[in-house]
Amino acid sequence: MTDEDSRKRRLVRHTACFTPVENALFMTKVDVAGVSISTFLKSAALDFPLPRGARRPSVDHKATAQLLATMGRTADAFRDAAHLADPRLAETAINDLNECRIIIFEALGRKP
């Protein structure tokens, strides 16, 4: 028997029940702490300090790239339809999209 096997056999499991509201609050706190549910509960119940949370990416790169692509298509559509509407409003919308695009590129750590 290895040390890991003996350690697993010594663990005791406990179960807790939460209402939907309690669960939402609890999971929010766990997510903010950046640790597992088990670690969060142990720290809270036993007055242990929380370990440093796991590193999580601050941006979902795939979703952000999809957002950039959608914004590009939207800007193209505004440019194509500018002659149908007030050109100043269309230009304002395009400028707003470009500003959002720059912010997203910065969040990704890339240059526009």
FENZILIN-V221517 format. One record per residue. N is the residue number from 1. BURIAL is I if it has 24 or more other ideal C-beta (glycine too) atoms within 12 Angstrom, else O. Layout:
N_BURIAL ; N_BURIAL
//
This chain:
1_O ; 2_O ; 3_O ; 4_O ; 5_O ; 6_O ; 7_O ; 8_O ; 9_O ; 10_O ; 11_O ; 12_O ; 13_O ; 14_O ; 15_O ; 16_O ; 17_O ; 18_O ; 19_O ; 20_O ; 21_O ; 22_O ; 23_O ; 24_O ; 25_O ; 26_O ; 27_O ; 28_O ; 29_O ; 30_I ; 31_O ; 32_O ; 33_I ; 34_O ; 35_I ; 36_O ; 37_O ; 38_O ; 39_O ; 40_I ; 41_O ; 42_O ; 43_O ; 44_O ; 45_O ; 46_O ; 47_O ; 48_O ; 49_O ; 50_O ; 51_O ; 52_O ; 53_O ; 54_O ; 55_O ; 56_O ; 57_O ; 58_O ; 59_O ; 60_O ; 61_O ; 62_O ; 63_O ; 64_I ; 65_O ; 66_O ; 67_O ; 68_I ; 69_O ; 70_O ; 71_I ; 72_O ; 73_O ; 74_O ; 75_I ; 76_O ; 77_O ; 78_I ; 79_O ; 80_O ; 81_O ; 82_O ; 83_O ; 84_O ; 85_O ; 86_O ; 87_O ; 88_O ; 89_O ; 90_O ; 91_O ; 92_O ; 93_I ; 94_I ; 95_O ; 96_O ; 97_I ; 98_O ; 99_O ; 100_O ; 101_I ; 102_O ; 103_O ; 104_I ; 105_O ; 106_O ; 107_O ; 108_O ; 109_O ; 110_O ; 111_O ; 112_O
//
